[in-house]
């Protein structure tokens, strides 16, 4: 880390501390407590005065009051306080007192199921509030006397409880997702409890298909849940947090460019070689893209579930074959308004920069590359030029341009801010949030332009979730959300600029010439260049960076309305739900640019180091901006309008405390219209319709059985095949609930032991980018087939051609999945989950490989002939332990997912069985076995014939089939797949008093990468879209190890140099294959929660300051560039991030 980086870190800390100090001072001056007296009386539902009612101020340490024998009370409050009236056996009541001086209150008694109590001598009434480690109130916490089945209650919506218990008894506080806490009751009537969260893998409630909730003890399917806190990393892209965090997910990131840094992720790997390998992504039950997921704020997430097997995904039928990611956003909780604010400031820099050789080495080896192939050829660089080139001299006669330094900064800055407001009453709750992220790139900005071409990516997110309960049995939910992205950057993308830097000659000309006397009235930049022997100009990446700018925008607007009605008047446990969602997504791009004026040296005087320049292209450059625009992008295509309807009937009921019965029926309708289609087919709505169902039965929390189905229709297929039926079934056995287990010694060690198994069929209707595959696609106006006729051939008509043959038998992809899982929890806090799975994918659409030309077909047809299989394991581990003043959490997960071709339409090679794809991974590469580099021409002459013109120092391949010629038949499967088979992560978190520390490591295995011969070979001539040519730069790793006439190292990293691509060396082979596995310190964080005595003086409920980092350290056998980028050395590099943040609650 350089000095600038350290200085900026210290500056960030200073600024944040200064802002916090100022904020605290300001609040101290503004906070003024206005008091008032409130008195009144309390009566029951029959109008009788109630004595002994406790009256206290919510969230206050002030002493409580008690009503007298007439039910009267008097209390001093502040204007914004909320009074709480409570008495055991009655429903607590909260009333805001602003503007009120007298209250007449009625309390209503609870039913026997609401509060339980054992009569006894020596009882004491205890009360208090239960919160989590962030001071948030927890509702529904069980408060029960251990050893008693009748003394219990639960906290209300504000986390409060009241219970009469025997003195000396032990009271246990328990809630799903939290560790149990035991307290022995003596004489203290007020007991406030803090529950510490358990790891996400053991939360007792799991969100399942269509937003349903299932207790983990009753869960049959394979569902991984992730705590939103685990997704909070110093990144503006949520998808970059997934790798190593989710058991069953393969995830990796190939670029760090702002706005283009989405991670690739697959649920249990890839099991199809069709057109769609991505999981179904649902946010609040609405299908969206990975880009929409990337913009989601972790602070706004209530639950994050990944559904992996057939039982979990079957309800999605034709869309669930690749797994499902279901995200639910937060809703408000009953209570006073709660405001949470988070602000972060980050510095980012590349984890590793590609190192280039110095200009003198570049010229020397460039000359060598010429003469080693053609000894009599003219040298490109004279000894005089090489001898007089001095790095950093600034000479225009002998330039040495460091394009990296000219175009790239050492670091970039990022800001993130998030604010949420939530609260409500029993009638309505709300959750409103807004977020802003700003990412800048490491490309420099030229201040001499009157526009900014530097990378600036801004994302604005707004969300409002409101729940209204007009009657006790009805909930009305409205969700409104908007995400707006504004990107500003160069005409080229960040990765394209890196590519241009790599392809630019560093010794031909400077980036630009200073304005001299001759050009003092010139208004444009004097970009350096030179005319090549072929008449084209060279790439000047500096000019390409600053010649213009691009603006991109993307908007996502969603409105959702949902009604949930309980139908207990028909039968207990019956509910009906209806939901309508309207979605609009649009994107655009605008580019403005000028054509650069190129300048070159016309004369140079060595004696006084003076020069003159002239304009190389006076008629081609422009002083004004051109313009280009487009609608749509690669993510969503043209703007689209989506309508979605969902209706559900749900039933859950338990009979005789042993028989749990559940049922679910869901009808869905989806209509998606492209608003900019350029043909009739594209303009027609994309439609899906379906009916899904689930039936469950559980006996005594020991045996659970489940059946699911999805019956889905898609407009992609022939009317005879438009609907498909996708069933699944599963069973689970809670061994730890068996009477013989409960009574054994094992129960003292193992708190839960569960086995489960599922099997089912799910589908994939997204099998091609083309639509209506059962119809032929005829081009009625093919100008390539125009025919002329008439006496003077003056008349013409376009021809007709076939673009696709219709096939009414094309079907869905079908995936038959099986899953076997085990869950084990120990009483010491250790929890384990392990899964084994396999899958058979059939009816994969693929183009037929061998159709004879004698059939006379216009195009090669496609059919559902492909098959693939996959298998693997995934697992999770967690350990949680609390101490007097500290706590410890350990976690880890592991995913191994392997796929294989099972049936592949290919030619038959009886003598070369290694040519068949069957039995190998879908992302497996075939290539040649490289033995070494040829020693000399004599070895070349006595070896099997290879490719094109080659000689000593070029790659020597193995003749696998022994026919004396290296051909395609000698290609064999080499290395691991290009998509990793293994992803794992492990970490630890420790807290002591107000301090907390966490680290997380993430690793990847069973992946191979290939160094690109064409991209990395130095001196190759290349062209850009605008006609500019360049010479690839020389990387240091090639300069350090290449075959040359002097050393003749047959195991050098790079073969003999050349100025153009050598056919023999550009073949896919093991020579450029490398191990892509790594272990990375993905993130680390240290935080401090301000004492309440300090935060309260600033008018805050709580405040936490933290420092964290991302991609901090990597261990890998590959060290040329960041190994996670794979073979993409020229991509915008992955970033290392150092971040400081503050999170406050008001």
Secondary structure, 3 states (H helix, E strand, C coil): CCHHHHHHHHHHHHHHHHHHHHHHHHHHHHCCCCEEEEEEEEEECCCCECCCCEEEECCCCCCCEECCCCCEEEEEEECCCEEEEECCCECCEEEECCCCCEEEEEECECCCCCCECCCCCCEEEEEEEEEECCCCECCCCEEEECCCCCCEEECCCCCEEEEEEECCCEEEEECCCECCEEEECCCCCECCEEECECCHHHCCEEECHHHCEEEHHHCCCCEEEECHHHHCCCCCCHHHHCCCCCCCEEEECCCCCCCCCCCEEEECCCCCCCCCCCCEEEECCEEECHHHHHCCCHHHEEEEEEECCHHHHHHHHHHCCCCEEEEEECCCCCEEEEEEEEEEEEEEEECCCCCECCHHHHHHHHHHHHHCCCCCCCCCCCHHHHHHCCCCCCCCCCCCCCHHHHHECCCEEEEEEEEEEEEECCCEEEEEEEEEEEEECCECCCCCCCCCCCCEEEEEEEEEEEEECCCCCEEEEEEEEEEEEEEEECCCCHHHHHHHHHCCCCCCCCCECCCCHHHCCCCCCCEECCECCCCCEECCHHHHHHCEEEEEEEEEEEEEEEEEEECCCCCCCEEEEEEEEEEEEEEEEEEEECCCCEEEEEEEECCCCEEEEEECCCCCCCCCCEEEEEECECCCECCEEEEEEEEEEEEEEEECCCEEEEEEEEEEEEEEEECCCCCHHHHCCEEEEEEEEEEEEEECCCEEEEEEEEEEEECCCCHHHCEEEEEEEEEEEEHHHCHHHHCCHHHHCEEEEEEEEEEEEEEECCCCCCCCCCCCEEEEEEEEEEEEECCCCCEEEEEEEEEECCCCCCCCEEEEEEEEEEEEEECCCEEEEEEEEEEEEEEEEEECCCCCHHHCCCCCCEEEEEEEEEEEEEEEEEEEEECCCEEEEEEEEEEEEEEEEEECCCCCCCCCHHHCCECCCCCCEEEECEEEECCCHHHHHCCCECCCCCCCCCEEECCCCCCCECCHHHCEEECCCCCCCEEEEEEEEEEECCEEEEEEEEEEECCEEECCHHHHCCCCEEECCCCCEEECCCEHHHHHCECCCCCCCCCCCECCCCCCCCCCCCCCEHHHEEECCEEEEEEEEEEEECCHHHHHHCCCCEEEEEEEEEEEEEECCCCCCCHHHCCCCCCCCCEEEEEEEEEEEC
